[in-house]
């Protein structure tokens, strides 16, 4: 009894003194401890919505194409493909592969998965991405049967996709989880419950072994993965880490090997205290605010939307508050996006060049014209995820809006709860970032099409905007396509469809023990490419 008490005391003292409390790893195995920001709501590829969900799903599942270490599209489940002369028919030839339960992966699993994404019963938030496929929109709207979708399996090793219009970016798009296969033999047996540990079947480099809510999700190397011999890691634990300062300390102590976010204004400090660990780089992402125009009458007035946007001090937010390289955003599509107009030619909020004091004065006049004065102030609620950077940002926006006579309050929620509110329009103003699902302007501008659905959080609708995006889809000349897309974005900006705030920088903490990590703008890092140096 005395020895046991002494041992317990020693463990407590070690914990108090900052000794690493790292999860035990079996002898001879390589185990990665991965900080992943938030608790996933689902690991179902056809239903997932959040970036943090996609990070795990991309390790459990693999599409026809997949991410290379630098996030470029490379052959995944398909080892090669061909394209017809008109760019409408793509034929993918599958490599021999098996699901994590040993069953063969067939072309029918891809047909089943894409149909499942578009099935109205699935209610996939990303269904609109598959409108690029022939009859995709009609299927999703219940106007055509699932069998009408332009995807078929001529034989077990061939997937043929017929597009509604040419899409040279299709290999980029097919990396997205909404195009992933689904194991029909498991889904039809368990229904939505197929994603639970013990039932989950994937075709990726890892298999799901545990999910303890609020603690961790655990995966182990999939012995049936076609490239298992080249996967270094034996196990990965993904931890929800909404408290980024606490996660930073866990990385410093060696309890976590990486964390996919750190508090932005601590970057300079981290460069000194953890040199080489804090990794930043320009991101394919934009931070912005959405208006609930469906339910809040004030936000249907463009004068109100413009006033609120003009009053946000983007220069202070990026240079003084966040301080990790973010750039003020006066457009929505990041300037690094492939296939877009060149620097200086891009769309821009027309008032962007005004001095901030003049913007504030104009914002007050616009609000007064819309009927909001000191005697009748505009009152609003900002619904936001409760991560540190976003709360700092919203406090700055709150102060900016108070300066023009608006009375805002902040309502913070766990990320999953906040995004559920956005999807269900249970918010007034929402704070979010859009990370490009693929490297093309359409991944940003497609959000504002009238048929996009739940992710068009502000319910922006303009037939002229839709027509421009449709024209871009049919334009074979890439330079002209870029110009058409730029016209569409300028139209949307002129109508103040949302408030762009800043262009994001990726902020990762990566232990010097981690090898194989390649910084890239989309910030996709599949763990099949990672390994760990031995602990010293």
C-alpha positions in Angstrom: 0.0 0.0 0.0 2.8 2.4 0.9 4.7 1.6 -2.4 1.5 2.3 -4.3 1.0 5.6 -2.6 4.6 6.6 -3.3 4.2 5.7 -7.0 1.0 7.7 -7.2 2.7 10.7 -5.6 5.6 10.5 -8.0 3.2 10.4 -11.0 1.3 13.5 -9.6 4.6 15.4 -9.1 5.7 14.5 -12.6 2.5 15.9 -14.0 2.8 19.1 -12.0 6.3 19.6 -13.2 5.3 19.3 -16.9 6.4 15.8 -17.7 4.7 14.6 -20.9 1.5 12.8 -20.4 1.7 11.1 -23.8 -0.6 8.2 -24.7 1.2 4.8 -24.4 2.4 3.4 -27.7 2.9 -0.4 -28.0 6.6 -1.4 -28.2 8.0 -1.3 -31.7 5.1 0.8 -33.0 5.1 4.4 -34.3 2.2 6.4 -32.9 1.3 10.0 -33.8 -0.6 12.3 -31.4 -2.6 14.7 -33.6 -4.3 17.9 -32.3 -7.3 18.5 -34.5 -9.2 21.6 -33.2 -12.8 20.4 -32.8 -14.9 17.3 -32.1 -16.2 15.9 -35.4 -19.9 15.7 -35.8 -19.6 12.8 -38.2 -17.1 10.6 -40.0 -19.5 9.9 -42.8 -17.9 11.1 -46.1 -21.2 11.8 -47.7 -22.4 13.9 -44.7 -19.3 15.6 -43.4 -19.0 19.4 -43.4 -16.1 20.6 -41.3 -12.4 20.8 -42.2 -11.5 18.9 -39.0 -13.8 16.0 -40.1 -12.3 15.9 -43.5 -8.8 15.6 -42.0 -9.8 12.3 -40.4 -12.0 11.0 -43.2 -9.2 11.5 -45.6 -7.1 9.1 -43.6 -9.9 6.5 -43.5 -11.1 6.8 -47.0 -9.7 7.5 -50.5 -11.2 8.9 -53.6 -10.3 8.2 -57.2 -7.6 10.8 -56.8 -5.9 11.8 -53.5 -3.6 14.4 -52.0 0.2 14.2 -52.5 2.3 15.6 -49.7 2.0 19.0 -51.2 -1.8 18.6 -51.8 -1.6 18.2 -55.5 -4.0 15.6 -57.0 -2.3 12.2 -57.7 -3.8 8.8 -58.5 -5.6 7.4 -55.5 -8.1 4.5 -55.9 -7.7 5.0 -59.6 -4.3 4.3 -61.0 -5.0 6.1 -64.3 -7.7 7.8 -66.3 -8.6 9.2 -69.7 -10.7 12.1 -70.9 -12.8 12.4 -74.1 -12.0 15.0 -76.6 -15.0 17.2 -75.6 -13.9 17.0 -71.9 -17.2 15.5 -70.8 -16.5 11.8 -70.3 -13.8 10.7 -67.9 -12.9 7.1 -67.5 -11.1 5.9 -64.3 -9.3 2.6 -64.1 -9.2 1.3 -60.5 -6.2 -0.4 -59.0 -6.7 -3.7 -57.1 -7.8 -2.7 -53.6 -9.8 -4.0 -50.6 -11.9 -2.4 -47.9 -10.6 -2.6 -44.4 -12.7 -5.7 -43.8 -11.0 -7.5 -46.7 -13.8 -7.2 -49.3 -12.8 -6.0 -52.8 -13.3 -2.3 -53.6 -15.3 -2.1 -56.9 -16.4 0.5 -59.3 -20.0 0.0 -58.0 -18.8 1.3 -54.6 -17.9 4.7 -56.2 -21.2 4.8 -58.1 -23.1 4.0 -54.8 -21.1 6.7 -52.9 -21.8 9.5 -55.4 -25.5 8.5 -55.7 -25.6 8.5 -51.9 -24.2 12.1 -51.7 -26.9 13.3 -54.2 -29.8 11.3 -52.7 -32.2 13.8 -51.2 -32.6 11.5 -48.2 -28.9 11.9 -47.3 -29.2 15.7 -47.1 -25.6 16.2 -47.9 -24.5 19.8 -47.4 -21.9 19.2 -50.2 -24.4 17.7 -52.8 -24.0 20.8 -54.9 -20.4 19.9 -55.7 -21.6 16.9 -57.7 -23.9 19.1 -59.9 -20.9 19.0 -62.2 -21.9 15.5 -63.1 -24.6 15.0 -65.7 -28.1 15.0 -64.0 -26.5 15.7 -60.6 -28.7 18.6 -59.8 -31.9 16.9 -61.1 -31.2 13.8 -58.9 -30.5 15.9 -55.8 -33.7 17.9 -56.3 -35.7 14.7 -56.7 -36.5 15.4 -60.3 -34.7 12.3 -61.7 -34.0 8.9 -60.2 -30.6 8.0 -58.7 -29.9 5.8 -61.7 -30.0 8.9 -64.0 -26.8 10.2 -62.5 -23.9 10.3 -65.1 -21.7 7.8 -63.2 -21.6 4.1 -64.1 -19.5 1.0 -63.7 -19.0 -0.7 -67.0 -17.0 -3.4 -65.1 -15.8 -3.9 -61.5 -12.5 -2.0 -62.2 -13.8 0.9 -64.3 -15.7 4.1 -63.3 -17.1 6.3 -66.0 -18.2 9.9 -65.1 -20.2 11.9 -67.6 -20.1 15.7 -66.8 -22.7 18.3 -67.3 -20.0 20.7 -68.6 -16.3 20.5 -69.1 -14.4 20.7 -65.8 -10.6 20.5 -66.2 -10.3 20.7 -62.4 -12.1 17.4 -61.9 -8.9 15.6 -60.6 -8.8 18.3 -57.8 -12.5 17.9 -57.1 -12.4 14.1 -56.8 -10.1 14.4 -53.8 -13.1 15.7 -51.8 -14.9 13.3 -49.5 -18.3 13.9 -51.2 -17.0 11.9 -54.2 -15.6 9.1 -52.0 -16.9 5.5 -52.4 -19.2 4.0 -49.8 -19.1 0.3 -48.7 -22.6 -0.7 -49.9 -22.4 -4.0 -48.0 -22.0 -2.1 -44.7 -24.2 1.0 -45.3 -27.2 -1.1 -46.4 -26.8 -3.3 -43.3 -26.4 -0.6 -40.6 -27.8 2.5 -42.2 -26.4 5.8 -40.8 -25.0 3.7 -37.9 -22.3 2.3 -40.2 -19.8 5.0 -39.1 -19.5 3.7 -35.6 -16.2 2.0 -34.4 -16.5 -1.8 -35.1 -18.7 -1.1 -38.1 -16.8 1.6 -40.0 -15.2 0.2 -43.2 -12.9 2.3 -45.3 -10.5 2.0 -48.2 -7.8 4.4 -46.9 -4.5 3.8 -45.2 -6.0 3.6 -41.7 -9.0 2.0 -40.0 -11.2 3.3 -37.2 -10.6 1.6 -33.9 -12.1 4.0 -31.3 -14.1 7.2 -30.7 -14.3 8.5 -27.1 -16.3 11.7 -27.3 -14.5 14.7 -26.0 -11.2 12.7 -25.7 -9.9 11.2 -28.9 -10.5 9.3 -32.1 -8.1 6.4 -32.7 -7.1 4.8 -36.0 -4.6 2.1 -36.8 -2.9 1.1 -40.0 -5.2 -0.7 -42.4 -3.4 -3.9 -43.4 -5.6 -4.2 -46.5 -4.6 -0.8 -47.9 -3.0 -1.2 -51.3 0.1 0.9 -50.2 0.3 -0.3 -46.6 4.0 -1.2 -46.9 4.8 2.5 -47.4 2.7 3.8 -44.5 5.1 4.5 -41.5 2.6 5.2 -38.7 0.9 2.3 -36.9 -1.6 4.4 -35.0 -2.9 8.0 -34.9 -4.9 9.6 -32.1 -6.9 12.7 -33.1 -7.7 15.0 -30.1 -10.2 17.9 -30.1 -8.1 20.9 -29.1 -10.4 24.0 -29.0 -8.1 25.6 -26.3 -5.1 26.4 -28.6 -2.9 27.7 -25.9 -3.3 24.5 -23.9 -2.6 22.6 -27.2 0.5 24.7 -27.7 1.8 23.6 -24.3 1.0 20.0 -25.0 3.1 20.2 -28.2 5.9 21.8 -26.2 5.8 19.0 -23.7 5.8 16.3 -26.4 2.2 15.1 -25.6 1.1 16.2 -29.1 3.2 15.8 -32.2 1.2 18.4 -34.1 -1.7 20.8 -33.7 -3.5 22.3 -36.8 -3.9 25.7 -35.2 -2.2 28.1 -32.8 -3.3 31.4 -31.5 -2.4 33.9 -34.2 -1.0 36.7 -32.0 1.4 34.3 -30.3 3.4 33.7 -33.5 6.3 35.9 -32.7 6.6 34.4 -29.2 6.4 30.8 -30.7 9.2 31.6 -33.1 11.4 32.2 -30.1 10.2 29.6 -27.7 9.6 26.8 -30.2 11.8 27.6 -33.2 10.9 25.6 -36.3 7.7 24.3 -34.8 5.3 27.1 -35.6 4.6 26.8 -39.4 2.7 29.5 -41.3 2.0 30.0 -44.9 -0.5 31.7 -47.2 -3.7 29.7 -47.3 -6.4 28.9 -49.8 -9.0 30.4 -47.5 -10.9 33.5 -46.6 -12.4 34.6 -43.2 -15.7 36.3 -43.6 -19.1 37.2 -42.0 -22.5 36.1 -43.3 -25.8 37.8 -43.0 -29.0 35.9 -42.4 -31.0 37.7 -45.1 -33.8 35.1 -44.9 -34.9 35.9 -41.4 -33.5 39.3 -40.5 -35.2 42.1 -42.5 -32.5 44.7 -41.8 -29.9 42.6 -43.7 -32.0 42.5 -46.8 -31.1 46.2 -47.2 -27.9 46.6 -49.1 -27.2 49.9 -47.2 -27.1 48.1 -43.9 -24.8 45.3 -45.3 -22.5 47.9 -46.8 -22.4 50.0 -43.6 -21.4 47.0 -41.5 -18.7 45.9 -44.0 -17.2 49.4 -44.3 -16.9 49.7 -40.6 -14.7 46.7 -40.1 -11.1 47.8 -39.6 -9.3 45.0 -41.6 -5.9 46.7 -41.3 -6.0 46.8 -37.5 -7.3 43.2 -37.4 -4.5 41.8 -39.5 -1.6 44.0 -38.6 -2.2 44.6 -34.9 -4.6 41.9 -33.6 -3.8 38.7 -35.4 -0.2 39.4 -36.5 0.7 36.1 -38.3 0.7 37.3 -41.9 -3.0 37.6 -42.6 -3.9 40.1 -45.3 -7.0 42.4 -45.4 -9.6 41.0 -47.7 -11.6 43.3 -49.9 -12.7 40.4 -52.2 -13.7 36.8 -51.5 -11.4 34.7 -53.8 -7.8 34.5 -52.4 -5.4 36.0 -54.9 -3.3 32.8 -54.9 -6.1 30.8 -56.4 -5.2 28.9 -59.6 -7.0 29.8 -62.8 -8.0 33.3 -61.8 -7.2 36.8 -63.0 -3.8 38.3 -62.3 -2.7 40.6 -59.5 -4.3 44.0 -59.8 -7.0 42.7 -62.2 -9.2 41.1 -59.6 -12.6 42.1 -58.2 -12.6 44.5 -55.2 -15.1 46.2 -53.0 -15.5 49.6 -54.7 -15.0 51.6 -51.5 -11.9 49.7 -50.4 -9.5 52.6 -51.1 -11.3 55.1 -48.8 -9.6 56.1 -45.6 -11.1 54.3 -42.6 -12.5 57.5 -41.0 -14.3 58.3 -44.2 -15.7 54.7 -44.3 -17.0 55.1 -40.8 -18.7 58.4 -41.7 -20.3 56.9 -44.8 -21.4 53.8 -42.7 -23.2 56.1 -40.2 -25.0 57.9 -43.1 -26.0 54.6 -44.7 -27.5 53.3 -41.5 -29.4 56.6 -41.0 -30.8 56.3 -44.5 -31.9 52.8 -43.7 -33.7 54.1 -40.5 -31.1 53.2 -37.8 -30.2 56.2 -35.7 -29.1 56.8 -32.1 -32.8 56.9 -31.2 -33.4 53.6 -33.0 -30.1 51.7 -33.1 -29.5 48.5 -35.1 -29.2 45.6 -32.7 -27.7 42.3 -33.8 -26.2 39.1 -32.5 -23.0 37.6 -33.8 -22.9 33.8 -33.5 -19.4 32.5 -33.5 -17.3 29.4 -32.7 -15.5 29.6 -29.4 -11.9 29.3 -30.6 -9.6 32.0 -29.3 -8.7 33.7 -32.6 -12.3 34.0 -33.7 -13.4 35.4 -30.4 -10.6 38.1 -30.6 -11.7 38.9 -34.1 -15.4 39.2 -33.1 -14.5 41.5 -30.2 -12.7 43.8 -32.6 -15.7 43.7 -35.0 -18.0 44.4 -32.1 -16.0 47.5 -31.2 -15.9 48.6 -34.8 -19.7 48.4 -35.0 -20.3 50.1 -31.7 -18.2 53.0 -33.1 -20.9 53.6 -35.8 -23.9 53.3 -33.3 -24.7 49.6 -33.8 -25.4 47.5 -30.7 -23.9 44.0 -31.3 -23.7 41.2 -28.8 -21.6 38.0 -29.2 -23.0 34.5 -28.7 -20.2 31.9 -28.7 -20.7 28.1 -29.2 -18.6 25.0 -29.7 -17.7 24.9 -33.4 -20.0 22.1 -34.3 -23.0 23.8 -32.6 -22.2 27.1 -34.3 -22.0 25.6 -37.8 -25.3 23.7 -37.1 -26.8 27.1 -36.4 -25.5 28.5 -39.6 -26.8 25.5 -41.6 -30.3 25.9 -40.0 -30.3 29.7 -40.3 -30.5 30.0 -36.5 -28.3 33.0 -36.4 -28.2 36.7 -37.4 -24.6 37.2 -38.3 -22.2 34.3 -38.4 -18.4 34.2 -38.4 -16.7 31.5 -40.6 -13.8 30.8 -42.8 -14.1 29.1 -46.2 -11.2 26.8 -47.1 -11.1 25.9 -50.7 -12.1 22.3 -51.4 -10.1 22.4 -54.6 -7.8 24.9 -56.2 -10.0 26.8 -58.6 -12.1 30.0 -58.2 -15.3 28.0 -58.5 -14.8 26.5 -55.0 -15.2 30.1 -53.6 -17.7 31.6 -56.0 -19.9 28.5 -56.1 -20.9 29.2 -52.5 -23.0 32.0 -53.7 -25.0 30.3 -56.4 -28.7 30.3 -55.7 -28.9 26.4 -55.8 -25.9 25.8 -53.5 -28.1 25.2 -50.5 -27.1 25.2 -46.8 -23.5 26.5 -47.3 -24.8 29.6 -49.0 -25.3 30.9 -45.4 -26.5 34.3 -46.5 -28.9 32.9 -49.1 -27.5 35.2 -51.7 -29.6 34.9 -54.9 -29.0 36.7 -58.2 -29.9 35.2 -61.6 -27.3 37.4 -63.3 -24.6 35.9 -61.0 -25.8 32.4 -61.7 -25.8 33.1 -65.4 -22.1 34.3 -65.3 -21.0 31.1 -63.4 -22.9 29.0 -65.9 -21.2 30.8 -68.8 -17.8 30.2 -67.2 -18.6 26.5 -67.0 -19.0 26.4 -70.8 -16.0 28.7 -71.7 -13.1 26.6 -73.1 -10.7 29.6 -73.1 -9.2 29.7 -69.6 -8.3 33.4 -69.7 -11.8 34.3 -70.8 -13.2 31.9 -68.2 -11.2 33.8 -65.5 -12.6 37.1 -66.7 -16.2 35.9 -66.6 -15.7 34.6 -63.0 -14.1 37.9 -62.0 -17.2 39.8 -63.3 -19.4 37.4 -61.3 -17.4 38.1 -58.1 -17.5 41.9 -58.7 -21.3 41.7 -59.0 -21.6 39.8 -55.8 -19.2 42.2 -54.0 -21.2 45.2 -55.3 -24.3 43.7 -53.6 -22.3 43.1 -50.3 -23.3 39.5 -50.2 -21.0 38.9 -47.2 -18.2 40.7 -45.3 -14.8 39.5 -46.4 -12.4 40.2 -43.5 -9.0 38.7 -44.2 -7.1 36.1 -46.3 -6.1 33.3 -44.0 -2.7 32.0 -43.2 -2.2 28.3 -42.2 -1.0 28.0 -38.6 0.3 24.6 -37.7 2.5 23.5 -34.8 4.6 20.6 -36.1 7.1 18.9 -33.8 10.6 18.6 -35.1 10.2 14.8 -34.7 7.6 14.7 -37.5 8.9 14.0 -40.9 7.1 14.1 -44.3 5.1 17.3 -43.5 5.0 19.6 -46.5 3.5 23.1 -46.0 0.9 23.8 -48.7 -1.8 26.4 -49.3 -4.8 24.1 -49.1 -3.4 22.8 -45.8 -4.1 19.1 -46.6 -1.7 16.8 -44.8 -2.6 13.1 -45.1 -0.9 11.1 -42.4 0.0 8.3 -44.7 2.9 10.6 -45.7 4.1 11.3 -42.1 6.5 9.5 -39.8 8.2 10.2 -36.5 11.9 10.4 -35.6 12.7 8.2 -32.5 12.3 9.9 -29.2 15.7 11.0 -27.8 
